[in-house]
C-alpha cells in the first residue's frame, strides 16, 4: 500500500472518528493510531522516572483510543530497583475462555495485540525507551468513547472524598452521579463511569464491615468529649457483636426533665441496613413541638431488651419516672413497662387502634359509621360519655 493510499484511508477514518486502518502483508487488519508527534513515544526518548513514562504513555493511549497495562517488570537483585518495565495494550495476549464457554455476552478482552512500550534504566539513572510497537490488532476507541476505556478512568481522591460526604448525608449513589455530571458539564468529563462509583462505595463498605460498632463507639466518645452530659451505653453479646445501643445528649436530657411527663415510644422504624430496631423516645413541649428524649438500637423486640432500655432511660434522665407512656399494642413492651415503670400509666396509641378499624370492620360499615366512631373517640369529655357513645355507635353499626 502506498503512502498516498494510506493518507487517503486516514482521512476517511477521521470522518468516522475511528483511528487509521491499514493492512499488513498477511492481509490481517492492523490499526495504527493517528496522533500528534509530540504525543507519540520515540525509541531513545528519556524520562526521569517510571511514573513519568507511565503518565506519558497514558496520555498517548488516550489520544490513540486504547487502554494500557503493565506486562512485566525486572528488578535489580541487590537494590530491588526497577531496571526494565514493559507496558502493553490491554488486549495483549489470548483469552483462555473459549467462545462456547462464555456465560455472559461481553467484548473481547484479549485479541493478541502486539502494541507495547519497553523502557530500560540507563547507567545515568534515567529510563530510556528501547522498544515501541504502535500497530494494534483491533479497532481503537473513538474520542467520544475513550473516557470509558479502563486505564483512562479512575475515581480521583477529590471525588472519593465528595462521595463519602454525600453518603454521610444519605444522598443515593445515582443522585451523586447526576451531581458529578452537572459539575463536570457532561458525563464524559467525570473521569470515571457509574460502575466505578458503585464499586468504590462497595469497597468502602467492605472495608468498614465488622468495624461499624467500633466506629460508633469512637463517635460517641468524641461526642462525650465535646458534651460532658452526653450519655451512652453499648451492650454486646457473647460473640462481642453489638446487641443494644442507647444514647442521649444534654439537650435531649434537659428536654426530658422539662417535658418528660408523657413519653411516646414506638419501634416501627426498623429500616436500617443492619436489621436492627430503631427505638426513639419522644415527647411534646409547651409549644406542641416534638422533642427527642433518647434513642436506641435494639437487636430484637423481647421483654428483656425493653427492660434494658427502660432502665437506662431512668438512669440517664434527671427527674423521676414519667407519669404516662404511650406505645403500640406490643405484649413484650407491655410486660417490660410493668417491670421497669410500675408507677407509670401505660396507654395505647390511638393511631394504632384506629388503624385496625378497617381490619375488623367491613368496608361499607367503616364508611357509613366512620364519623360516629370519630365523634365517640375525639369528642368525649369523660370516660362515662365515651362508654355511652361507644355502645350507641356499636348498636347502630350492628
N, C-alpha and C positions, 0 to 999 in steps of 0.2 A: 504493500500500500504506500502510495506516495505521500509526501508532506502536504501537498495541496489537498488531496482527498482527506487526509487526517484533519486538517484545519476545517474543511467543509463539514465533516461529521461533528466536529466540536461545536460549530455554530448551531447545528441542528439540536444538539443536546442541550445547549444553553437555553434555547427557546422552551424546552420541556423541563427546565430546571433539573436536569439529570447530568451527571458527570460524563466525560468523554468516553465513548465506546469504540474500541478498535479490535482488530483480530490478529492473533499470532499465526505463525506458520502452520500450527496444528489445527487451525480453524476453531480453537476454543475461544470463548469470549474473554477478553481482557479489558478491564476498566481502569483507565488512567485518570486520576484526579486532575482537574484544571484549576489551579490556584496560582496566586501571585508568587513571583520568585522569592520575595522576602519571607514568605511563609514556608517555602519548600526547604527541607533539610538537604545538606550537601556533604558529601564524603570529605573528611578533613576538617569539618567545622568543629570548633572547640567550645566547651562550656565549663563553667566553674564548678558545677555540682550536678548530682543526679537529679535533684529537684528542678534545676534549670532546664536540662534536656527533656525531662518529662513534661514540664509546662509547655515548652516549645513544640513538642510532638503532639500534645493535646490540642494546641491551637491549630496546628496543621491539619490534624484529623477532623477537627470541627469544620474547618473551611472546606475540606475534601468531602466530608459526609460519611465518615466511618468511625468506629469505636476501636480503642486500643486496650491492651492489657500487657502486663509484664510476663514474659515467657520463661526466661532463665536468668539466673544471677550467679556469677562466680566471685568468690571471695578469697582474699589472701589468708593462708593458713595461720600465719603468725599474728597479724593485726586484725583479722576478720573484716578488713575494709573491702568494699566492692571494687573489683578490678575490671569487671566486664558485666554488662547488662544488655538484655535484648528485649525490645518491645515489638509486639506483633499485632496484626489485625485481630479483632475479637473473633472473627470467623476462621481463624487459622486452625488447621487440624481437620480430622474426620470424625463425625459423630459415631459413637458406639451403639446407638439405638437405630434399629432398622425401621423402615417405614411402616411395616406391618405391626410393629410393637409399640407404636406411639399411642398413648392413651388420650392425649389432648391435641387438638389441631393448633399448632403454633409454628412460627417461622423457623427456618434452618439456622442453628447457631454455629454450625461448623460446616464450611464449604471448601476446606483445603486451600484457603487463601495464603499466598506466599509473601504478601506485603509485610515488611519488617524494617526495624532500625536497630543496629547493633552499635554499642558505644564501649570504648576501651579506655581505661585510665592510663595516661601517658606518664613518662618519667618526671615531667614537670608538675604532676598532680592534677592536671586538667583532664577532662573527659572529651575524647575525640570520636566523631562518627566514623566508623570503618566500613559499615555496610548499610546501604539504603536501597530497598526494593519498593517501588511505588505502584507496581501493577497489582490489581485486585482481580479475583476470580468471580466477583459477584457485583450486582448493581449497587451504586452508592446512594445514600440518602440525599434528598433534595433539601435546599435551605429552609423550607417551611417545616420539615420534619426532623432536622438534625438535632434539635433540642431534646428529642425523645431517645436518642442513642445513649447507651448506658454510661459510657465514660464521660459524657458531656452534661450529665445531670447529677446533682447531689443536693442534699438539704444542708444549706450553709448554717454556720453557728448562729447567725442572726435569726434565721428562720426557726431553728431549733428552740431558741430562747423565746421567740414570739409564740410558737405553737404551744410551748409549755405554759405561758401566761394565758393563752386562750383556753387551754384545757382546765386550768385552775378556775377560770371564770365560767366553766361549763358551756363553752361555745362548741357546738358539734364540728366534727372534722370537715364535713362538706362545706360548712359555712366558713371555716378557716381558709379553705382553698379559694373560695369566692373572694374573700378579703385580700388574700395574697395576689390573686389575679387582677383585682382592681388596682392594687397598689403598684403592680409591675406593668400595668397598661397592656395586659394580654397574657394568656396562659403560657405562651411560648417564651415569655421573658422571666418566668418564675425561677427557672434553673432546675426544676425537678417536676416530676409528674404527681398525680393524685396518689398513685400507688406508693411512691416514695414517702409521702407524708403519712399515709396509713401505716406503712412498715416502720417508720421512725417512732410513731406513737405506740405501736405494738411492742417495739424493742424497749422503750422506756418503761412500759407497764410490766414487761417480763423482768426487767432489772429490779423493779420495785417489789415484785411479787415475793411475799414472805417477809418483807420489811415494813409493811404498812403500819403494823401495830407499834413498832419501834419509832417510826416517824411520827405517829400520832402522839406517843408519849413525849417525844422531844418537843413537839409543838406545844403540848400542854405545859411542859416545864418552862418553855420560853415565855408563854403567856403568864405563868405564875411569877416569873421574874419581873415582868412589867406591871402585873397586877397582884400584889401580895394576897388579896382576898379571893383570888381565883381558886376554886376548889374542884378537884377531880379525883376519881377513883377508877382504877382498871383492875378487872378480875380476869384471871386466866384459868384454863382447865388443866388437867393432869399432864397434857402434852405441851403445855406452855403457850397454847394458842389463845387469842383474845376471845373471851366469853361474854363479859359485860363491860360497859364503859359508861361512866356518869360524869357530868361536868356542869359547872355553873359559875359565871363570872360575878364580879362585885355588883354590877348594875342589876343583874337578874336576882341576886340575893337581896338587895335593897328593895327591889320591886315586890318580892315575895313577902318581905317584912311589912310593907305598907298595904299591899292589896292581896295577900295570900289567904284571906278568909275563905275564898272559894277557888278551888283548883279544878281545871278541866284537864283530863288525862285521856289520851287516845293513842292507839298503837296501829293505826291503819296505814302508816306511810312506809311500809317495808318495800321500798322501790330501789334500794341501792344495789350495786353490783355484787356485794358480798352476801346478800341474802339475809342480812341482819335486820332486826326490827327497830325502827327509829321511834323513840318514845318521848315526845315533848310534853312538858308540864307547863300549862299556861293559865292565865287569869285575865281579868279586865280591870283597868284603872278607873279613877273617878271621871274620866272623860269618855269612857266607853271604848277605849283603845285596848287592843290585845297586848298583853305583856307576857314575855317569856321568862319563866322562873328557873327552869333547868332542862337539860336534855340527857338522853341516854340511848345507848345501843344495846339491845338485848339479843342473845342468840336464840331464845325461844320465848313462848308465852306461858310458861309454867308458873305455878304459885310461888315456887322458891325464887324465881327471877324477879317477880313483882315485889316480894318481901324484901329482897336485897335492894331494890330501887327505892321503896318507900322508907326503909331505914336510913338510907343515905340522904334522902330528902329531909328527914327530921334532923339529922346531924349537921347538915350544911346550912340550914336556914336559921336566921337569928331569933325568930319568935316561936311560940308554941305551935302545936299542930293546927292545921286548917280546920275550920268549922264544917265545911262541906266539900266533897269531891264528886265531880260529875264524870262518869265513864260510860262506855258501852256495856252491853249485857254479856260480858265475858265472865264465866264462872270462876276461872283461876284468879282473875283480878279481884272478884268479889271476896274470895277466901283470903287473899293477901291483905285486903283493906281491913277485914275483921281482925286479923292477927296484928298488923302493924299500926293501924289507925282506929283503935276501938272506939274512941271518943269523937270521931269524925262522922258526920251524917253522910251516908252514901246514897246518891240518887243516879238514875239512868238518864242518859242524854235523850231529850225529846226528839231530836233529829233521827236517831237510830230507831226509836219506837215508831215514828210516823213513816219511816221508810218501809216498815213491814206491813203497813196497812194494805198496800197494793198486793201483797203476797197472800194475805189471809182473806181478803175480800175480793169478790169478783169485780170485773171492770165496771159493770153497769152500776152496782151498788156503790162502789167507790166514787163514781162520777156524780151520782144523784145526791149522795149524802155527805159529800166532801166538806161543804160549808158548815153543815151541822157538827161534824167532828171538829172542825177548826174552832167554831164558837165554844164548843164544850171545853176544849183544851186551853185556849188562849184567853177566853173572856170570863172564866170562872174566878171569883174573888176569894173563895174559901173551899175547903175540901167538901163540905156538905153540898154546896152549889154544884160542884163538879160531879159528885156522885149522882145527884138528881138529874142533871142534864145528860149524863152518860147513860143512865137507864132509859131515859126517854128516847135518846138517839138510837140505842140498840133496838128498842121496841119498834121504832119507825122503820128501821132498816131490816127488820125481821132476822 
